[in-house]
Amino acid sequence: MPRMPSNVELETHNFTREEIAEERAYALNDNGQIDYFMKYGGGPLEIQYLTMLGAHSSYWISRDFVKMIVSEVGRPFGKEGTILPMRAIKKKER
């Protein structure tokens, strides 16, 4: 299990690389998302690759997907116009 950084480490760490990565993600789109995840299937025998194939082949019958496309196309331009639950969330260290 990785340890948490100390206050001294946090104060002296150069966050430039993280800031550049975040800027690049937001350059792709206003949500800062590289890809979106659609929940498909589930259960104890869920296999990631089969789930991916099923999800990618069923986009247009998914109400959630169609709602996302309509919301993205119809929203105001810019980061302020994004829908909060669709924004990228920074991964928290454990």
N, C-alpha and C positions, 0 to 999 in steps of 0.2 A: 504494500500500500504506500503510495507516494506521500511524503510529508508536506505539510502546508508551508509556504515560504514565510520567513520571518518578516517583521516590519522593516528591518534594515534592508533585506533583499528587495522588498517591494519598493522602497524609497529609492534604491540605487539602480533598479532594473531599467533598461532602455526599452520602452514599449513601442519604438518606431516600427518594428516589423509587424506587430499586431495592428497598429494603426494603418499601415500600408495595406495589409490584407483586408481590413474592414473597408477601407476606401475602394479597393478593387471589387469587393463583393457588392457594394452599393452602386458601383459603376455598371454592373451587369443589369440591375433593375432596382427600382426604388425600395423593394422589400429587403434587399440584401440577401435574397435566397438564391442558391445555386440550383437546387432541385426541390421539388415538393414531394411529400409522401402521402399516398392514399392508403388508408387502412383497408385491407382486403382479406377476407378469410379470418384466420386466427386459430387459436387453440394450441394444445400441447404438441401437435405434429406439424406446426407451421414450418414450411421450408421457404427460406428467403427467395430463392430463384423462381420457384413455382409461383409464389406470391407476386413477384415482380412481373412475370409473364401474364398472369391473370389480370393484374391491375392495369398494365399497359394495353391489354387488348379490350378492356371494358371501359375506357375513359368516357366515351360518349353516351353510355347508358347510366352513368353515375350523376345523380342530381347534384352532389357536392362539387364535382369537377365542373359541370356546366355553370353552376352558381359562381365558382371561383373565376372562370373565364369571363362571364358577364360582369362580375364585380371589377375585375382588373381592367377590362376594356372601357367600362363606364365611369371609372373613378377619376377625380381630378389629378392632374399631372403633379409629380413631385413626391418627395418622401412624406410630406404632411398629408397627402391624400391616400396613403396606404391604409389598409385595414389592419388594425392592431394585432389580431391573432395570426395574421399572415406574415408578420415581420420576423426577420431572423432573430434568434435568441442566442446570445453568447453562451458557449458551453461553460458550465461551472466546474472548477476543479474540485475533486473530492478530497 
